[in-house]
Amino acid sequence: MKQFPFSLRFSIPAILLISSTILGGINIQQETSNSFQRVEENVSGNARFAGEQISGMLEYLYRRGNIEQAEIAISKMQTDVNLSLALLYDRENRVLLATQYELRNRSLQQTPAAKNKRAFTQVRENLSGQIILSEDRQKIWAIYPVPLQTEPGELRPSKVGILWLSYDISRLKQQAFSDALSRSVTSKIALAGFCILLWLFFEKTLTIRAGQIVEVSKKIAQGELNQRVNIQGSDELAQIASGFNKMANWIQTNTEKLQASETALQKANETLEQQVKERTIALSEQKKQKNQLEETLHKLQQTQAQLVQQEKMSSLGQLVAGIAHEINNPINFIHGNIAHVEEYTQDLLDFVELVQQCYPNPSSEIEDWADEVEFEFLQEDLPKTINSIKIGTKRVRDIVLSLRNFSRLDESELKKVELHDGIESTLLILQSRLKQKLAIQVVKNYSDLPLIECYPGQLNQVFMNILANAIDALETSEHENQLRQITIHTSRVDEKWVKIAIADNGCGISPSIQNQIFNPFFTTKPVGKGTGMGMAISYQIITEKHGGKLTFSSTVGTGTEFTIQIPIQQ
């Protein structure tokens, strides 16, 4: 199991903060959605009621020929603050009456209702009204039939007008959003207070007490075996502390016994030979004692070897933990001074050359010394040697930089980075595998890409998983004489997306298992070599963390290509 990278003192409040933020976002989204839905339902109900009432009234007034009252009825509709426009069309879709006088006598195509032409036809055919919500969900249109005149003997009126009502609900939705936001802010404040109290509780009951256990364990590891944890209570941490103290007592007791045994054994070894000589009469008893002592010595030596090995491993762990950081400082110091050494050396060589030009006939002693140290070869080889040192230190710096660049797996913030840098860092880390046994050629077809907003360490992990799998496939390929090759192609899909394709010409993936490649714990590698989580984690990083796509295509005997598509901006 990998070590958790953060301390509880910071991880607990971070988790609480993230959780409260997510819950707050979900809450305001749900509140807003519900509020908008209620506004749409209420206005739709009002529009349906108004459409039925006004269309019935207009039908009655037109049958009686009371056009003036019909105009008054349409005009009174302006008192509805949510109604933006009301139009009455004749059977040829020309405006008879309107709340905006300038729209009268206009055709349907010259009015805002032009987009509802198909609905007009359906309403006339079915003689039933319709309520329509606009595509942007900011307007509601009520469309109702109005029989203008029925000819004698007609069962179905032939002159059917259309009442068209337009309701603007943007203001209501804005008010609903403000109300929902106010409620959400109140709930988030309450939730934040709860999270603070919860964090204080965990700080007091968990973090501080766990820190005591860690501190005492460090002191015991340093040899202070009399240290104990003082945690009171009956919870799990108190039980752990009690068990820890028992273990510390056991270690101290056994260590003291071990030291006493070593002392006794040393004394026994010193007197053993003398005792054997003095007790020749009781040989059988002495032999028995000797066997017991030898057995004890053997066990003691085994125990001592185990303790030494444990100490070595502990020291090695500390060394490995610090070397990644410490190696960077001397390398930077050496590399920084190489330029000065190179400059000073060149100045000295130029000075020597100038001296040789001014004094072409040096003394015999100088000539003998120059021959002895092979001065001409030194003049030629010294700049090359310094350049080799410069190249070597740059190589080490590049490796350290690549390791630092690659090891950003715990970064939780989005950053704009150069995508190709992450690919190059991964290739540099895998360089030894690319050159092992079979030389693997890497072909890079890089396009000009913008800075990508992403989690760089997680993307590096995806590159590592895919490239490592490609190397594994090439190493197990049965085509011995074939040139083993990995091709990396980057391109820009459009203004919002980029694509990275990584292909190999290895053995390929069997069709029977291709649908399991992204499943957790699925692996085709031998036991102990793969966990089966690499591609599952990669798929999660690309699709969930970056909102992208991770796909692949594979043909047995030809190779496999993985394609990553991610947005430029998150």
C-alpha positions in Angstrom: 0.0 0.0 0.0 1.3 3.4 -0.9 2.0 5.9 1.9 -0.7 8.6 2.3 1.1 11.8 1.2 -0.6 14.2 3.6 -0.8 14.5 7.4 -4.2 14.2 9.1 -3.9 17.8 10.3 -4.3 19.0 6.7 -6.1 16.2 5.0 -9.1 16.2 7.3 -9.9 19.9 6.8 -9.2 19.6 3.1 -11.6 16.7 2.8 -14.3 18.6 4.8 -13.7 21.7 2.7 -14.0 19.8 -0.6 -17.0 17.9 0.5 -18.8 21.0 1.7 -18.0 22.8 -1.6 -19.3 19.9 -3.7 -22.4 19.5 -1.6 -23.0 23.2 -1.8 -22.7 23.2 -5.5 -25.0 20.3 -5.9 -27.5 22.0 -3.5 -27.6 25.3 -5.4 -27.9 23.4 -8.7 -30.8 21.4 -7.4 -32.4 24.4 -5.9 -32.1 26.4 -9.1 -33.4 23.5 -11.2 -36.4 23.0 -9.0 -37.1 26.8 -8.8 -36.9 27.1 -12.7 -39.2 24.1 -13.0 -41.8 25.6 -10.7 -41.7 28.9 -12.6 -42.2 27.1 -15.9 -45.1 25.0 -14.5 -46.8 28.1 -12.9 -46.5 30.3 -15.9 -47.6 27.4 -18.2 -50.7 26.9 -16.0 -51.5 30.6 -16.1 -50.9 30.7 -19.9 -53.3 27.7 -20.3 -55.9 29.3 -18.2 -55.6 32.7 -19.9 -55.6 31.1 -23.4 -58.7 29.1 -22.7 -60.6 32.0 -21.1 -59.5 34.7 -23.7 -60.1 32.4 -26.8 -63.6 31.5 -25.5 -64.4 35.2 -24.9 -63.1 36.2 -28.3 -65.2 33.4 -30.0 -68.3 34.7 -28.2 -67.6 38.3 -29.1 -66.9 37.6 -32.8 -70.1 35.5 -33.1 -72.0 38.5 -31.8 -70.0 40.8 -34.0 -68.8 42.9 -31.1 -65.3 43.7 -32.4 -64.8 46.7 -30.1 -65.2 44.5 -27.0 -62.7 42.0 -28.5 -60.2 44.9 -28.9 -60.8 45.9 -25.3 -60.3 42.3 -24.1 -56.9 42.1 -25.9 -55.9 45.5 -24.6 -56.6 44.5 -21.0 -54.2 41.6 -21.3 -51.4 44.1 -21.0 -52.0 44.3 -17.3 -50.3 40.8 -16.9 -46.7 41.7 -16.2 -45.4 38.4 -17.5 -47.3 38.7 -20.8 -45.0 40.4 -23.3 -47.2 40.1 -26.4 -50.7 39.0 -27.4 -51.8 38.6 -31.1 -55.0 37.4 -32.7 -54.7 36.1 -36.3 -57.4 35.6 -38.9 -57.6 32.3 -40.9 -55.0 33.6 -43.4 -52.6 34.3 -40.5 -52.8 38.1 -40.6 -52.9 40.0 -37.3 -56.5 41.2 -36.4 -55.8 42.4 -32.9 -52.6 43.0 -31.0 -51.4 44.5 -27.7 -48.8 46.4 -29.8 -50.9 48.4 -32.3 -48.1 48.6 -34.9 -48.3 44.8 -35.5 -51.9 44.9 -36.8 -52.5 43.7 -40.4 -49.1 42.1 -40.6 -48.6 38.6 -41.9 -47.4 35.8 -39.7 -43.9 35.9 -41.1 -43.6 39.6 -40.1 -44.4 38.9 -36.4 -42.5 37.1 -33.5 -44.9 34.2 -33.9 -43.4 33.1 -37.2 -41.4 30.3 -35.7 -44.7 28.7 -34.5 -46.2 28.4 -38.0 -46.4 24.6 -37.8 -48.1 24.8 -34.4 -50.7 27.1 -35.9 -51.6 24.4 -38.5 -51.9 21.7 -35.8 -54.1 23.9 -33.6 -56.4 24.7 -36.5 -56.7 21.0 -37.4 -57.2 19.7 -33.9 -59.1 22.8 -32.6 -57.2 22.4 -29.3 -54.6 24.7 -27.8 -50.9 24.1 -27.2 -48.4 25.4 -24.6 -44.8 25.6 -26.0 -41.6 26.3 -24.1 -38.9 28.0 -26.2 -35.6 26.4 -26.8 -33.8 28.8 -24.5 -36.5 28.1 -21.8 -37.0 31.9 -21.4 -40.4 32.2 -23.1 -43.7 30.3 -23.0 -46.1 30.6 -25.9 -49.8 29.8 -25.7 -51.5 29.0 -29.0 -55.3 28.6 -29.0 -57.9 28.4 -31.8 -60.6 31.1 -32.0 -63.6 30.3 -34.4 -64.2 33.7 -35.9 -67.4 32.8 -37.8 -69.4 29.7 -38.4 -71.3 29.5 -41.7 -74.9 28.1 -41.7 -74.8 24.3 -41.8 -71.2 23.9 -40.8 -70.4 21.4 -38.1 -66.8 22.4 -38.0 -66.0 26.1 -38.4 -64.1 27.0 -41.5 -62.8 30.4 -40.4 -60.6 29.7 -37.5 -58.3 32.4 -36.1 -55.3 31.9 -33.7 -54.8 33.5 -30.4 -51.0 33.7 -29.7 -49.8 34.7 -26.3 -46.1 35.2 -25.4 -44.9 35.1 -21.8 -41.4 36.2 -20.8 -40.3 34.2 -17.8 -36.6 35.4 -17.7 -37.4 37.9 -14.9 -39.2 35.2 -12.8 -36.3 32.8 -13.3 -33.8 35.5 -12.3 -35.8 36.1 -9.1 -36.1 32.3 -8.5 -32.3 32.0 -9.0 -31.7 34.8 -6.5 -34.0 33.1 -3.9 -32.3 29.7 -4.5 -28.8 31.3 -4.2 -29.8 33.0 -0.9 -31.1 29.7 0.5 -28.0 27.9 -0.6 -25.7 30.5 0.9 -27.4 30.2 4.2 -27.2 26.4 4.1 -23.5 26.5 3.1 -22.7 28.8 6.0 -24.4 26.3 8.3 -22.5 23.5 6.7 -19.2 25.3 6.9 -19.8 25.9 10.7 -20.6 22.2 11.1 -17.4 21.3 9.2 -15.3 23.6 11.4 -16.8 21.9 14.5 -16.2 18.5 13.0 -12.6 19.4 12.2 -12.0 20.7 15.8 -13.4 17.5 17.1 -11.1 15.4 14.9 -8.1 17.6 15.7 -8.7 17.1 19.5 -9.7 13.4 19.4 -7.6 12.1 16.5 -4.8 14.2 15.1 -3.2 15.4 18.3 -3.4 12.0 20.0 -2.2 10.2 16.8 0.7 12.6 16.8 1.7 11.5 20.3 1.9 7.9 19.1 4.0 8.9 16.1 6.4 10.9 18.3 6.8 8.1 20.9 7.4 5.6 18.1 10.1 7.7 16.6 11.8 8.0 20.0 11.6 4.2 20.5 13.1 3.7 17.1 16.0 6.0 18.1 16.7 3.8 21.2 14.7 5.5 23.9 13.0 2.2 24.9 11.5 3.7 28.2 9.2 6.1 26.3 5.4 5.4 26.6 2.2 6.9 25.1 0.0 8.6 27.6 -3.5 8.6 26.0 -6.6 8.2 28.2 -10.0 7.0 27.2 -11.7 3.9 25.8 -11.9 4.7 22.1 -9.9 3.0 19.4 -6.9 5.3 19.6 -6.7 4.6 23.4 -6.8 0.9 22.7 -4.0 1.4 20.0 -2.0 3.3 22.6 -2.5 0.6 25.2 -1.4 -2.1 22.7 1.6 0.1 21.6 2.7 0.4 25.2 2.4 -3.3 25.7 4.5 -3.8 22.6 7.1 -1.3 23.8 7.3 -3.1 27.2 7.8 -6.4 25.3 10.5 -4.9 23.2 12.3 -3.3 26.2 12.1 -6.6 28.2 13.3 -8.7 25.3 16.1 -6.2 24.5 17.3 -6.3 28.1 17.1 -10.1 28.1 19.0 -10.1 24.8 21.7 -7.9 26.3 21.9 -10.1 29.4 22.2 -13.2 27.2 25.0 -11.6 25.2 26.9 -10.8 28.3 26.3 -14.3 29.7 27.3 -15.9 26.4 30.5 -13.9 26.3 31.4 -15.0 29.8 30.5 -18.5 29.0 32.7 -18.5 25.9 35.6 -17.2 28.0 35.3 -19.9 30.6 34.1 -22.7 28.4 37.5 -24.2 27.6 38.7 -24.0 31.2 35.5 -25.7 32.3 35.9 -28.5 29.8 39.5 -29.2 31.1 38.4 -29.0 34.7 35.4 -31.3 34.3 36.8 -34.1 32.3 35.2 -36.6 34.7 31.7 -35.3 34.0 32.2 -35.3 30.2 28.6 -36.2 29.3 27.2 -33.4 31.4 29.7 -30.9 30.1 28.9 -32.0 26.5 25.2 -31.5 27.2 25.9 -28.0 28.5 28.1 -27.3 25.6 25.4 -28.3 23.1 22.9 -26.0 25.0 25.3 -23.1 24.9 26.0 -23.6 21.2 22.3 -23.7 20.5 21.8 -20.5 22.5 24.8 -18.9 20.7 23.3 -19.9 17.3 19.9 -18.4 18.2 21.6 -15.3 19.5 23.6 -14.9 16.3 20.4 -15.3 14.3 18.6 -12.7 16.4 21.6 -10.3 16.1 21.8 -10.7 12.3 18.0 -10.0 12.1 18.5 -6.8 14.2 21.4 -5.7 12.1 19.5 -6.3 8.9 16.5 -4.4 10.2 18.8 -1.5 11.1 20.3 -1.6 7.7 16.9 -1.5 6.0 15.8 1.4 8.2 19.0 3.4 7.4 18.6 2.6 3.7 15.0 3.8 3.7 16.1 7.1 5.2 18.9 7.4 2.7 16.6 6.8 -0.3 14.0 9.2 1.1 16.6 12.0 1.2 18.8 11.3 -1.8 16.2 12.6 -4.3 16.3 16.0 -2.7 20.0 16.1 -1.8 21.4 15.1 -5.2 20.0 18.2 -6.8 22.1 20.7 -4.8 25.7 19.4 -5.5 24.8 18.7 -9.2 23.6 22.3 -9.5 26.8 23.5 -7.8 29.0 21.4 -10.1 27.1 22.3 -13.3 27.0 26.0 -12.3 30.8 26.1 -11.9 31.5 24.1 -15.1 30.9 27.2 -17.2 33.4 29.2 -15.2 36.0 26.3 -15.3 35.5 26.1 -19.1 35.9 29.9 -19.4 39.0 30.0 -17.2 40.6 27.0 -19.0 40.0 28.6 -22.4 41.6 31.8 -21.1 44.6 29.9 -19.8 45.0 28.0 -23.1 44.6 31.3 -25.0 47.3 32.8 -22.8 49.7 29.9 -23.3 49.1 30.1 -27.1 49.9 33.9 -26.9 53.0 33.2 -24.9 54.1 30.6 -27.5 53.6 33.1 -30.2 55.6 35.8 -28.4 58.3 33.4 -27.3 58.6 30.8 -30.1 61.9 29.4 -28.7 61.4 28.5 -25.0 64.2 27.0 -22.9 65.0 23.4 -23.0 63.7 22.9 -19.5 60.2 24.1 -20.7 60.3 21.9 -23.8 61.3 18.9 -21.7 58.4 19.6 -19.3 56.0 20.1 -22.3 57.0 16.7 -23.8 56.8 15.0 -20.4 53.2 16.1 -19.8 52.2 15.9 -23.5 51.2 19.5 -23.5 49.9 19.6 -27.1 47.6 16.6 -26.3 46.6 18.4 -23.1 45.6 21.5 -25.0 43.5 19.5 -27.4 41.9 17.1 -24.8 41.2 19.4 -21.9 38.3 21.3 -23.5 36.8 17.9 -24.6 37.2 16.6 -21.1 35.5 19.7 -19.6 32.7 19.5 -22.2 32.2 15.8 -21.3 31.8 16.8 -17.7 29.4 19.5 -18.7 27.3 17.0 -20.7 27.4 14.5 -17.9 26.2 17.0 -15.3 23.5 18.3 -17.7 22.4 14.7 -18.1 22.1 14.2 -14.3 20.3 17.5 -14.0 17.9 16.5 -16.7 17.2 13.2 -15.0 16.6 15.0 -11.6 14.4 17.5 -13.4 12.5 14.7 -15.1 12.0 12.9 -11.8 10.8 16.0 -10.1 8.5 16.8 -13.1 7.2 13.2 -13.2 6.6 12.9 -9.4 3.9 15.6 -9.3 1.2 12.8 -8.7 -0.3 14.5 -5.6 -0.9 17.9 -7.2 -4.6 18.8 -6.7 -4.6 22.0 -8.6 -5.1 22.6 -12.3 -2.1 24.0 -14.1 -1.3 25.1 -17.7 1.6 23.0 -18.8 3.5 22.0 -22.0 2.1 18.5 -22.8 5.3 17.4 -24.6 7.4 18.1 -21.4 5.4 15.4 -19.5 5.9 12.9 -22.4 9.6 13.6 -22.6 10.0 13.2 -18.8 8.2 9.9 -18.9 10.4 8.7 -21.8 13.5 9.8 -19.9 12.5 7.7 -16.9 11.8 4.7 -19.2 15.1 5.2 -21.1 16.8 2.3 -19.5 14.0 -0.1 -20.5 13.9 1.3 -24.0 17.6 0.4 -24.4 17.5 -2.9 -22.5 18.0 -6.2 -24.4 16.2 -5.1 -27.5 16.6 -1.5 -28.8 13.2 0.1 -29.1 12.9 3.1 -31.4 10.7 6.0 -30.4 9.2 8.0 -33.2 7.9 11.4 -32.2 5.4 13.3 -34.4 4.7 16.4 -32.3 2.4 19.1 -33.4 2.4 22.7 -32.2 0.1 22.5 -29.2 -1.0 25.3 -26.8 -0.6 25.1 -23.0 -3.0 22.5 -21.7 -4.9 23.1 -18.4 -4.7 19.8 -16.5 -3.4 17.8 -13.6 0.2 17.3 -14.9 1.3 14.6 -12.5 -1.8 12.5 -13.2 -1.3 12.9 -16.9 2.3 11.8 -16.5 1.0 8.7 -14.7 -1.2 7.9 -17.7 1.7 8.3 -20.1 3.8 6.0 -17.9 1.2 3.3 -17.8 0.6 3.3 -21.6 4.3 3.5 -22.5 5.3 0.8 -20.0 2.6 -1.5 -21.4 3.9 -0.8 -24.9 7.4 -1.8 -23.8 6.1 -5.0 -22.2 4.3 -5.8 -25.5 7.4 -5.2 -27.6 9.6 -7.3 -25.2 7.2 -10.3 -25.5 6.8 -10.0 -29.3 7.6 -13.1 -31.2 8.9 -11.3 -34.3 12.6 -11.3 -33.4 13.9 -9.7 -36.6 11.3 -6.9 -36.6 12.2 -3.3 -35.7 10.5 -2.6 -32.4 9.0 0.8 -32.5 6.8 3.1 -30.4 5.2 6.1 -32.2 3.9 9.1 -30.4 1.7 11.5 -32.3 0.2 14.7 -30.9 -2.3 16.9 -32.8 -5.0 19.5 -32.2 -8.5 18.2 -32.9 -10.2 21.6 -33.0 -10.2 24.8 -31.0 -11.1 23.1 -27.8 -9.5 19.6 -27.9 -6.0 18.0 -28.4 -5.2 14.4 -29.1 -2.2 12.1 -28.1 -1.8 8.8 -29.9 0.7 6.2 -28.6 1.2 3.2 -30.8 3.4 0.1 -30.7 4.0 -2.7 -33.3 4.0 -5.4 -30.6 2.0 -8.5 -30.2 -1.4 -6.8 -29.9 -4.4 -7.6 -27.7 -6.6 -10.6 -28.2 -10.2 -9.6 -29.2 -11.6 -11.8 -26.4 -10.1 -9.6 -23.7 -10.3 -6.1 -25.3 -13.5 -5.2 -23.5 -11.8 -5.9 -20.1 -8.7 -3.7 -20.6 -10.1 -0.8 -18.5 -11.5 -3.1 -15.8 -9.9 -2.9 -12.3 -7.6 -5.7 -11.3 -7.5 -7.2 -14.9 -4.0 -8.0 -16.1 -2.4 -10.3 -18.6 1.0 -10.1 -16.9 2.5 -12.9 -14.7 1.8 -12.9 -11.0 3.8 -10.3 -9.1 4.5 -8.1 -12.2 1.3 -6.3 -12.6 -1.6 -5.3 -10.3 -4.2 -4.8 -13.0 -4.9 -1.2 -11.9 -2.8 0.8 -14.3 -5.3 1.2 -17.2 -8.3 1.4 -14.9 -6.6 4.4 -13.1 -5.6 5.9 -16.4 -9.2 5.7 -17.7 -10.5 7.3 -14.6 -7.9 10.1 -14.8 -8.7 10.9 -18.4 -12.5 10.6 -18.3 -13.4 11.8 -14.8 -10.5 14.1 -13.8 -10.1 15.8 -17.2 -13.4 15.2 -19.0 -11.7 13.5 -21.9 -11.7 10.2 -23.8 -9.4 7.2 -23.7 -9.8 4.6 -26.4 -7.7 2.0 -28.1 -7.5 -0.2 -31.2 -5.5 -3.4 -31.4 -4.8 -6.1 -33.9 -3.1 -9.3 -32.9 0.4 -9.5 -34.5 0.2 -5.9 -35.7 0.2 -3.8 -32.5 -1.9 -1.5 -30.3 -2.7 2.2 -30.4 -4.1 4.1 -27.4 -5.7 7.5 -28.2 -6.1 10.2 -25.5 -8.4 13.2 -26.2 -8.6 16.0 -23.6 -9.9 19.6 -23.6 -7.5 22.5 -23.7 -9.4 24.3 -21.0 -11.1 22.6 -18.0 
